[in-house]
């Protein structure tokens, strides 16, 4: 019996010893997480990256962009058709023999939709000329769905701008930006009504380029500039587009291009596309150009351009040698018209025009833009080289003869 109890006590003591040792061993080999490692893992967690916030700019722009529905009435459509027929030599010959002028029914009037931007509290709206040029019935729909009949105040096909008027007051307007200060890579928003049914649409992009000339077709007008250049028509459109990659489609024309602060910097006007739909490039008329044209359209119903009255050519290697020029930048005056703005100001053949109003004139295209944006009775500063010396001459733009 004593022997059994001795064995039992020995077993209990041994078990306790083993249990105690195993717990001690576990404590000795366990590794407590390092506070430094834990802090490092937390600090190295990926940051949340967010893009620019367009909500404020979008909210401002949406309130001033309107939808425009333009329609050509049956009466106007028939009148245009008759005018075309009267000008046709075939029908002119028939009328000489006593035939009455024929009436053709079934001529389909044109219609379309686009966008516009409210630019005054009392209802003046800017849009593209090509949105409304054919129409005599124009409807404007505000963002709150109120509809108005609009009056066409004035148009300028060369810059593709038009001004409408609705009878309303206390309308919202945007702060005007400075398109000259836009930077390549700067964020912009295009706001409009693509396809006529996706109303109040906002798209974002960046300024891809400035001063683009696409040579878009415009209505042909008489030569109002009063100069000529070999193989370069003087009635071309006046363009210095802002190029962006904001999505613009048919129906966006005339809508707003705004910067990230919601300031108006351009009027969306065109896209570069083989299909007629957005394919990566869109173009807007700079607001600085818009303001100059629109102010004249509101005040006078048109932008009256005068004539400079010179024939010019671009500078080539021969003219560089003959005139002792160090650069091909500029245009050479070949001749000056009598009784023209240039003649009265004292411009002479062989003068080399290198600047207008502080901006550099590199070639005929630059001169076209700058003079094309000069109105009658405006005085411009022409910088030129005469006999190797730089001069600046004030030229008052006069009406053409």
Backbone torsions as a table, in degrees:
resi	resn	phi	psi	omega
1	UNK	NA	-47.5	177.6
2	UNK	-60.0	-38.6	-180.0
3	UNK	-63.4	-42.8	-179.5
4	UNK	-61.9	-43.7	-179.8
5	UNK	-64.8	-35.7	178.2
6	UNK	-62.8	-43.8	178.2
7	UNK	-64.0	-39.0	-178.6
8	UNK	-64.7	-45.9	179.7
9	UNK	-63.0	-40.5	179.5
10	UNK	-62.8	-40.2	179.6
11	UNK	-65.0	-42.3	179.9
12	UNK	-62.9	-44.7	-179.5
13	UNK	-62.6	-39.7	-179.8
14	UNK	-67.0	-40.0	179.6
15	UNK	-64.3	-41.8	179.0
16	UNK	-62.8	-40.0	-179.3
17	UNK	-64.6	-42.2	-179.8
18	UNK	-65.2	-43.7	-179.8
19	UNK	-62.3	-44.3	179.8
20	UNK	-62.6	-42.1	179.9
21	UNK	-65.3	-38.8	-178.7
22	UNK	-67.2	-38.7	178.3
23	UNK	-65.2	-40.4	178.7
24	UNK	-64.2	-38.8	-178.8
25	UNK	-65.4	-41.4	178.9
26	UNK	-61.2	-42.6	179.5
27	UNK	-64.1	-36.2	-175.8
28	UNK	-74.2	-28.0	-176.8
29	UNK	-98.7	-14.5	179.9
30	UNK	-69.9	145.1	-178.1
31	UNK	-112.5	118.3	178.6
32	UNK	-77.4	134.3	-180.0
33	UNK	-57.7	135.5	-179.2
34	UNK	-73.4	134.4	176.8
35	UNK	-63.0	-36.1	179.9
36	UNK	-64.5	-42.3	178.8
37	UNK	-63.6	-40.4	-179.1
38	UNK	-63.8	-46.2	179.3
39	UNK	-62.1	-39.7	-178.9
40	UNK	-64.6	-42.2	-179.8
41	UNK	-63.8	-39.7	179.1
42	UNK	-65.2	-44.7	-177.9
43	UNK	-67.9	-25.6	-177.4
44	UNK	-89.1	5.3	178.5
45	UNK	-65.4	142.8	-174.5
46	UNK	-63.7	139.0	177.9
47	UNK	-76.7	150.9	177.1
48	UNK	-83.6	118.1	-177.5
49	UNK	-96.9	127.0	177.5
50	UNK	-120.5	149.7	178.2
51	UNK	-86.6	-176.3	178.9
52	UNK	-64.3	150.5	-179.3
53	UNK	-94.2	112.2	-178.6
54	UNK	-97.3	0.9	-169.8
55	UNK	-63.2	-41.5	-178.7
56	UNK	-65.9	-46.9	-179.8
57	UNK	-62.9	-41.8	-179.8
58	UNK	-63.8	-42.8	-178.9
59	UNK	-62.2	-41.5	178.7
60	UNK	-64.6	-46.0	-174.0
61	UNK	-70.6	-36.9	-177.6
62	UNK	-60.6	-31.5	-177.7
63	UNK	-73.8	-17.2	-175.5
64	UNK	-111.8	-7.6	179.5
65	UNK	-91.2	126.9	-176.3
66	UNK	-113.8	161.7	173.0
67	UNK	-97.5	139.1	-179.4
68	UNK	-120.9	126.0	172.6
69	UNK	-111.4	115.8	-175.4
70	UNK	-112.7	134.4	-176.9
71	UNK	-136.0	139.8	173.3
72	UNK	-95.7	120.3	-178.8
73	UNK	-68.0	159.3	178.4
74	UNK	-60.2	-37.4	-179.9
75	UNK	-63.1	-46.7	-179.8
76	UNK	-67.1	-40.0	179.5
77	UNK	-60.5	-43.4	179.4
78	UNK	-66.5	-38.5	178.8
79	UNK	-61.9	-43.5	178.8
80	UNK	-64.0	-39.9	179.6
81	UNK	-63.9	-42.9	-179.3
82	UNK	-64.0	-38.6	178.6
83	UNK	-62.9	-39.4	177.8
84	UNK	-65.9	-40.4	-179.6
85	UNK	-68.1	-38.8	178.4
86	UNK	-60.9	-32.0	-179.6
87	UNK	-80.8	-9.1	-179.4
88	UNK	-77.0	124.8	-177.9
89	UNK	-56.9	-32.2	-178.9
90	UNK	-61.3	-49.1	-178.8
91	UNK	-72.9	-28.3	174.6
92	UNK	-63.7	-39.6	178.1
93	UNK	-66.2	-39.8	179.9
94	UNK	-62.3	-39.5	-177.5
95	UNK	-68.2	-26.7	177.0
96	UNK	-65.2	-24.9	-179.4
97	UNK	-99.0	14.6	173.2
98	UNK	93.2	3.3	177.8
99	UNK	-76.1	136.7	175.6
100	UNK	-70.6	155.5	178.0
101	UNK	-68.7	127.5	-174.9
102	UNK	-72.9	150.9	174.7
103	UNK	-111.4	125.2	178.6
104	UNK	-112.1	116.7	176.6
105	UNK	-86.6	175.7	175.0
106	UNK	80.8	8.7	177.1
107	UNK	-69.8	124.0	-173.6
108	UNK	-84.7	117.4	176.3
109	UNK	-64.6	153.6	179.1
110	UNK	-90.8	156.3	175.0
111	UNK	-152.3	160.8	179.6
112	UNK	-173.9	173.4	179.2
113	UNK	-134.4	156.7	179.1
114	UNK	-161.0	-157.7	-177.5
115	UNK	-128.6	166.2	176.8
116	UNK	-151.7	166.7	-178.1
117	UNK	-126.3	124.8	175.5
118	UNK	-69.3	126.4	-178.0
119	UNK	-118.4	0.0	175.5
120	UNK	-148.3	151.3	-178.9
121	UNK	-63.9	-23.7	-176.1
122	UNK	-98.9	18.0	164.9
123	UNK	105.4	11.4	174.2
124	UNK	-79.7	135.7	-175.0
125	UNK	-130.3	132.8	177.6
126	UNK	-100.1	138.1	174.5
127	UNK	-147.2	-175.0	174.8
128	UNK	-83.5	144.9	176.0
129	UNK	-59.3	-39.1	-176.0
130	UNK	-69.3	-13.2	176.5
131	UNK	-75.0	-33.8	-170.6
132	UNK	-126.1	-1.8	-171.0
133	UNK	-59.4	-32.4	-175.5
134	UNK	-88.7	-8.6	-164.9
135	UNK	-100.4	146.8	169.3
136	UNK	-119.9	-0.2	174.0
137	UNK	-127.6	114.4	-172.9
138	UNK	-128.8	128.2	177.6
139	UNK	-113.8	135.1	177.7
140	UNK	-116.2	131.3	179.5
141	UNK	-119.5	121.3	178.4
142	UNK	-79.0	171.7	-179.2
143	UNK	-62.5	-29.2	178.5
144	UNK	-83.5	11.9	177.0
145	UNK	74.0	7.4	174.0
146	UNK	-72.1	138.0	-175.5
147	UNK	-112.5	143.4	-178.6
148	UNK	-138.4	148.8	167.0
149	UNK	-84.3	132.3	-175.9
150	UNK	-109.8	146.2	175.3
151	UNK	-102.6	138.2	177.5
152	UNK	-83.0	114.9	-176.3
153	UNK	-85.8	-42.9	-179.4
154	UNK	-173.3	156.2	179.5
155	UNK	-136.3	154.7	175.4
156	UNK	-137.9	93.5	-176.1
157	UNK	-59.1	-32.5	-175.7
158	UNK	-63.7	-35.6	177.7
159	UNK	-103.3	1.6	178.9
160	UNK	58.9	44.5	178.9
161	UNK	-122.3	148.9	177.2
162	UNK	-147.1	153.4	178.0
163	UNK	-122.6	131.3	175.4
164	UNK	-113.5	165.3	177.5
165	UNK	-139.0	131.4	170.8
166	UNK	-117.4	154.7	-179.0
167	UNK	-89.4	94.4	179.4
168	UNK	-159.8	156.8	178.5
169	UNK	-129.0	170.1	177.4
170	UNK	57.1	36.4	177.8
171	UNK	-83.2	150.7	178.4
172	UNK	-75.1	149.0	175.4
173	UNK	-136.6	161.9	177.3
174	UNK	-97.1	153.4	168.7
175	UNK	-68.5	136.4	178.8
176	UNK	-79.8	128.0	174.8
177	UNK	-84.7	-173.7	176.5
178	UNK	-119.5	103.2	-175.6
179	UNK	-67.0	-22.4	176.9
180	UNK	-65.9	-25.7	-177.7
181	UNK	-89.9	-3.3	177.6
182	UNK	-61.2	141.8	-179.5
183	UNK	-112.9	145.8	175.2
184	UNK	-60.8	129.8	-178.1
185	UNK	96.3	-6.2	-179.3
186	UNK	-74.8	141.9	179.1
187	UNK	-70.9	140.7	174.3
188	UNK	-142.4	158.6	176.6
189	UNK	-119.0	138.9	173.1
190	UNK	-106.5	127.3	-176.4
191	UNK	-124.8	128.4	-179.1
192	UNK	-174.2	-160.5	-174.4
193	UNK	-129.0	73.1	-176.0
194	UNK	-61.1	138.8	176.3
195	UNK	65.3	4.0	176.8
196	UNK	83.0	-11.6	-179.5
197	UNK	-125.3	-16.3	175.4
198	UNK	-90.0	68.5	-171.9
199	UNK	-70.1	153.1	175.8
200	UNK	53.6	54.1	-179.5
201	UNK	-99.8	136.1	179.0
202	UNK	-117.3	128.7	173.0
203	UNK	-127.9	153.8	-176.4
204	UNK	-118.9	152.1	176.1
205	UNK	-166.7	-169.7	177.0
206	UNK	-120.2	160.7	173.0
207	UNK	-72.2	116.2	-176.8
208	UNK	-90.7	-31.1	-179.3
209	UNK	-166.4	165.4	177.8
210	UNK	-131.8	155.8	176.1
211	UNK	71.3	27.8	-179.4
212	UNK	-72.6	139.0	173.8
213	UNK	-118.9	112.8	-176.6
214	UNK	-97.3	-7.6	-177.3
215	UNK	54.8	47.6	179.8
216	UNK	-70.3	146.7	178.9
217	UNK	-68.8	140.5	175.1
218	UNK	-132.7	170.1	175.3
219	UNK	-60.5	134.0	178.5
220	UNK	-71.3	134.0	177.1
221	UNK	-127.2	166.7	175.5
222	UNK	-64.7	159.5	179.0
223	UNK	-66.3	105.3	-178.5
224	UNK	-98.8	-9.9	-174.0
225	UNK	-86.9	-31.4	177.3
226	UNK	78.3	32.1	169.4
227	UNK	-143.4	170.8	175.4
228	UNK	-146.6	159.4	175.4
229	UNK	-146.2	142.7	-177.8
230	UNK	-57.3	130.8	176.3
231	UNK	58.3	27.7	176.6
232	UNK	-139.5	109.8	-176.2
233	UNK	-68.8	145.0	-177.6
234	UNK	-90.4	-3.7	-179.2
235	UNK	-104.5	24.3	179.8
236	UNK	-72.2	161.9	179.8
237	UNK	-69.5	157.6	-179.9
238	UNK	-104.1	112.7	-171.9
239	UNK	-135.4	138.3	168.2
240	UNK	-149.6	60.0	-169.8
241	UNK	-61.6	147.7	164.4
242	UNK	-86.5	121.0	178.0
243	UNK	-95.0	132.0	177.6
244	UNK	-133.8	170.2	172.3
245	UNK	-110.4	21.1	172.0
246	UNK	-72.5	136.5	-176.0
247	UNK	-67.2	121.7	177.9
248	UNK	-131.7	135.4	-178.4
249	UNK	-133.9	171.2	175.1
250	UNK	-51.1	132.9	-174.4
251	UNK	105.4	-24.6	175.3
252	UNK	-76.8	-18.3	-176.4
253	UNK	-54.8	130.3	-179.3
254	UNK	91.6	-6.0	180.0
255	UNK	-79.5	-180.0	-172.0
256	UNK	-92.9	141.2	164.6
257	UNK	-111.0	120.4	-176.0
258	UNK	-124.5	154.8	175.9
259	UNK	-86.2	-177.9	-172.6
260	UNK	-69.8	-15.6	174.8
261	UNK	-89.2	-1.4	180.0
262	UNK	84.2	18.2	177.7
263	UNK	-89.4	141.4	179.8
264	UNK	-72.5	122.7	179.5
265	UNK	-120.0	-9.1	-179.9
266	UNK	-171.9	167.9	175.2
267	UNK	-116.6	116.4	-178.3
268	UNK	-62.0	133.8	-169.9
269	UNK	-135.2	-33.2	-170.4
270	UNK	-154.5	162.5	172.6
271	UNK	-131.2	154.5	173.7
272	UNK	-101.6	109.0	-173.4
273	UNK	-157.8	142.4	175.2
274	UNK	-86.9	-14.4	-177.1
275	UNK	-103.9	-15.5	-174.7
276	UNK	93.6	-2.9	178.5
277	UNK	-120.8	164.3	-174.8
278	UNK	-57.1	130.6	178.1
279	UNK	-135.2	23.2	173.0
280	UNK	122.9	-16.3	-176.3
281	UNK	-133.8	131.6	175.6
282	UNK	-134.9	160.2	-170.8
283	UNK	-136.8	138.9	-177.8
284	UNK	-129.3	145.1	175.6
285	UNK	-76.0	126.4	-178.5
286	UNK	-61.2	142.9	-176.6
287	UNK	-65.0	-30.3	178.7
288	UNK	-64.5	-40.2	175.1
289	UNK	-67.5	-43.8	-179.8
290	UNK	-56.3	-46.8	-176.6
291	UNK	-58.9	-43.1	-177.9
292	UNK	-63.7	-44.7	-178.9
293	UNK	-70.4	-46.0	-174.6
294	UNK	-64.1	-40.0	178.5
295	UNK	-58.8	-40.1	178.2
296	UNK	-70.2	-38.6	178.8
297	UNK	-64.0	-40.0	178.8
298	UNK	-67.9	-41.8	-175.4
299	UNK	-80.5	-35.4	-172.2
300	UNK	-125.2	-5.3	-179.4
301	UNK	80.1	-6.9	178.4
302	UNK	-159.9	163.4	173.1
303	UNK	-104.1	107.0	-174.9
304	UNK	-89.0	111.3	179.6
305	UNK	-92.6	141.0	175.5
306	UNK	-95.2	-165.3	-179.9
307	UNK	-121.8	136.2	171.4
308	UNK	-78.9	-41.6	174.4
309	UNK	83.3	45.6	176.9
310	UNK	-135.5	153.1	167.7
311	UNK	-106.3	129.1	-173.6
312	UNK	-129.1	165.4	173.5
313	UNK	-141.9	152.9	175.1
314	UNK	-70.5	158.2	-177.6
315	UNK	-82.4	129.4	176.1
316	UNK	-120.0	-175.4	-177.6
317	UNK	-60.9	-38.9	-178.4
318	UNK	-65.8	-46.8	-179.6
319	UNK	-67.9	-29.5	175.9
320	UNK	-61.6	-42.7	-179.7
321	UNK	-70.9	-45.5	-176.2
322	UNK	-62.4	-41.0	-175.7
323	UNK	-98.4	3.8	178.0
324	UNK	56.2	52.5	-178.3
325	UNK	-99.6	150.0	-179.8
326	UNK	-99.0	-4.1	-176.3
327	UNK	-148.9	157.1	175.2
328	UNK	-89.6	1.7	178.9
329	UNK	-73.8	126.5	179.1
330	UNK	123.7	179.2	176.1
331	UNK	-133.5	146.6	-179.0
332	UNK	-98.0	129.3	175.3
333	UNK	-76.6	119.5	179.1
334	UNK	-88.0	-38.9	178.4
335	UNK	-155.5	159.5	-178.7
336	UNK	-124.2	130.3	-179.7
337	UNK	-72.7	145.2	174.3
338	UNK	-66.1	146.7	176.9
339	UNK	58.6	25.1	-179.5
340	UNK	-98.7	170.1	176.3
341	UNK	-57.2	-44.2	-178.9
342	UNK	-64.1	-40.3	-178.6
343	UNK	-65.0	-46.4	-179.9
344	UNK	-63.3	-32.2	-177.8
345	UNK	-82.0	-14.9	178.3
346	UNK	95.6	18.8	174.3
347	UNK	-71.5	145.9	-173.4
348	UNK	-128.3	154.6	170.5
349	UNK	-56.9	143.7	-177.7
350	UNK	79.2	-2.7	167.5
351	UNK	-66.6	142.8	179.0
352	UNK	-111.4	111.0	179.6
353	UNK	-79.8	122.2	-178.1
354	UNK	-120.6	-4.4	179.9
355	UNK	-164.4	150.6	175.0
356	UNK	-133.3	122.2	176.9
357	UNK	51.5	41.1	175.9
358	UNK	84.0	-2.8	178.6
359	UNK	-104.1	141.9	-176.6
360	UNK	-72.4	135.6	172.5
361	UNK	-102.2	111.7	-178.7
362	UNK	-91.6	-33.3	-176.0
363	UNK	-158.7	-174.6	-178.5
364	UNK	-59.3	-37.3	-179.7
365	UNK	-61.1	-43.6	177.5
366	UNK	-61.4	-43.4	179.8
367	UNK	-62.7	-39.7	178.4
368	UNK	-57.7	-47.9	-179.4
369	UNK	-61.7	-47.8	-172.1
370	UNK	-69.6	-44.3	178.7
371	UNK	-72.5	-33.8	178.8
372	UNK	-63.8	-20.7	177.6
373	UNK	-99.9	10.2	177.0
374	UNK	-98.7	131.7	-176.8
375	UNK	-99.3	165.1	178.8
376	UNK	-58.7	137.0	179.3
377	UNK	78.0	-1.1	174.7
378	UNK	-80.2	142.5	175.9
379	UNK	-103.9	124.6	180.0
380	UNK	-111.9	154.0	178.2
381	UNK	-100.0	115.6	-178.3
382	UNK	-103.0	119.5	176.3
383	UNK	-95.9	130.1	-175.8
384	UNK	-145.2	166.8	173.7
385	UNK	-111.7	124.4	178.2
386	UNK	-129.3	119.1	-179.3
387	UNK	53.9	41.3	176.4
388	UNK	82.5	-3.5	-178.4
389	UNK	-112.8	138.7	176.4
390	UNK	-79.7	138.3	178.1
391	UNK	-138.3	159.4	173.4
392	UNK	-127.9	125.5	-175.7
393	UNK	-124.4	133.9	175.5
394	UNK	-80.5	128.8	-179.4
395	UNK	-123.2	120.1	175.5
396	UNK	-87.1	123.0	-178.0
397	UNK	-77.1	124.0	-177.2
398	UNK	-111.6	163.0	176.4
399	UNK	-66.6	148.1	176.7
400	UNK	-74.8	155.4	179.4
401	UNK	-76.7	NA	NA
